[in-house]
């Protein structure tokens, strides 16, 4: 690791304006580039939900981001809670009677920070996804004491969602390192969207990622290095 990197490394929370905006693939791409830069990067998804995989990690998202970072940390650290239904932690708690364990999440994150120089934490859904009553993803980010990156899309309606997400970060006093546009479902011309989002939120747009077919290391490294401003991200 060079001196520039070691002097500025800090963990990041990858959040989104909504569910299915591509947080997992953005986290994976960032993980590949950081690893190839010589960073000892770990990954975490505190809460995951859906159908469990039969082999390996229960969460496919964890499988993807762990493979990208080339880590094989214990499942109870990288994904402390998995809910076998596609729902928010709050809804899963009410439906399955499995209470979200915030203290376990925070202690797992702390343990991971001792194993790696930097952790990429992938959120769940949007930034106001409820975990407990009156406790949201925003609260979790605050307790982790790390900055966030907002993943948004280029589909019409994204300006509204991105502004709301930025406003909630402002309300909760969460530092936003930047916005990444995941341009997989064309809508706004990216140049216009970048200009508008920066002007309206005051948050830098770190870049935009096109639809990716090839998820190999080489492909992700090339696309993310070309399209994302890593100096600004790691500043």
CORURHU-V181292 format. One record per backbone hydrogen bond with DSSP energy under -1.0 kcal/mol. NH is the residue of the N-H (numbers start at 1). CO is the residue of the C=O. If there is no record, write none. Layout:
BEGIN
nh={NH,NH}
co={CO,CO}
END
This chain:
BEGIN
nh={6,7,8,9,12,13,14,15,17,26,27,28,29,30,31,32,33,34,35,36,37,38,39,41,42,44,45,48,50,53,63,64,65,66,67,68,69,71,77,78,79,81,83,87,90,92,93,94,95,96,97,105,106,107,108,109,110,111,112,113,116,117,118,120,121,122,123,129,131,132,135,137,138,140,141,142,143,144,145,146,148,149,150,151,152,158,161,162,163,164,165,166,167,168,169,170,171,172,173,174,177,179,180,181,182,183,184,188,193,194,195,196,197,198,199,200,201,202,206,209,220,221,222,223,224,225,226,227,228,229,230,233,234}
co={2,3,5,5,119,147,121,149,151,22,23,24,25,26,27,28,29,30,31,32,33,35,34,39,118,120,78,81,83,58,59,60,61,62,63,64,65,66,74,74,75,46,48,85,130,88,89,90,91,92,93,101,102,103,104,105,106,107,108,109,112,40,40,42,12,44,14,126,135,135,132,129,127,136,137,138,139,140,141,141,175,13,178,15,180,155,157,158,159,160,161,162,163,164,165,166,167,168,170,169,148,204,150,207,152,209,182,154,189,190,191,192,193,194,195,196,197,198,179,181,216,217,218,219,220,221,222,223,224,206,228,229,230}
END
